[in-house]
Amino acid sequence: MTTFVALGDSITQGIGDPVGGAWRGWAVLLAKGLRDPSLHVLSRSCGACCADVERHQLARALALSPDAASVVVGFSDTLRVGFDPARHQPPGGRPRLTGRP
């Protein structure tokens, strides 16, 4: 089984992609291309910001020990008054879901 975790905002959640009375989204389409997928979409709400993903989704993603993960977030951040890209740089370089390089 391939565990795929999708972290992010409403784009990850599938808002704007209605199929069969629900939101589908790109993560579902990507998961279908994986061998024996187990998909976990951790997006909690529309309007999630980078800080929300770090605070509310990252620990849950790590707990699942995924084989693959995606992070699509930041659109909502740019819409906020006072948006400063420098504040959204990860400390210590690029974040990783595992200790593997």
N, C-alpha and C positions, 0 to 999 in steps of 0.2 A: 504494500500500500504506500502511496506517495502522499504525505501530509503537506498540504499547501495552505499557508496562512496569508490572508490579504488584510493588511492594515491600511487605514486611511479615512477619508472623508466621504461625502455623498457620492463622489465619482466611483469610489470603490464599492459603496453600498448598492450602486446601480440606479440611483435616482435619475430619471429621464430615459430609462430603457424599460418601458412597461411590456411585459410578456405574460399572458395568461392571468392577468389581475394582480401581478406582483412585480417588483423591481428585479430585473435579472442582473445586468451589469457585466462588465468585461471579465471579472474574476471567475465567474461561472463558466464563461466561454473558454478561458484559459485552462481551467481545471479539467474540462472535458477532454482536452488534449493530453492529459497526463495518464500514465498507466495506473489503473486502480486508485483513482483520486479520493482523498478525504479533504474536503474543502472547509475551511473555517474563515468566514468573513467577519472580522472583528470591528468593523465600522459601527459606531454606536449611534450616531445621529448626524443629521445634516448640519453643516456648519462647523464640523470638527476642525480644530486647528492643529498645528504641529505639536504644541504642548499637550493637547488632548491625547494624541496618539502615544506620546511618550508616557504620560501619566496613567492612561486607562487601557491601552491596548498592548504595549510592549511586553509587560510582565506576563500577560495571558498568552501571547505568542511564544515567548520563551518556554513557558510551561508545557506547551504542546510539542516541543522539540521538532519543529517542521523540517522537512526535506527541502522545501522551497518556500520563499516568502517574497511578498511585494509590499512596497510602501508607496502609496500615491496620496499625497496630502500637500497642502500649501495654498490651494486656490482660495480657500476661505481666509487665510492669513492676509493675502494680498488685498482683500476687500476691506480690511479694517483700517480705520483712521489711525494714523501714526505707525503704519507698517514700516519696519526697519529690517531689511534682509540680513544685516549683521547680527541681529538678535537670534536669528534662526540657524546659525552655523553650529553644527554639533561640536561639543567640547572634545578635544583630543582626537579629532579626525573623523573619518567616516564610521558611522555606527555599524555593528554587525550583530546578527541574531545569535551567532555561536562564537566560540573562541577560535574557530578555524579561520585561517586567512582567506 
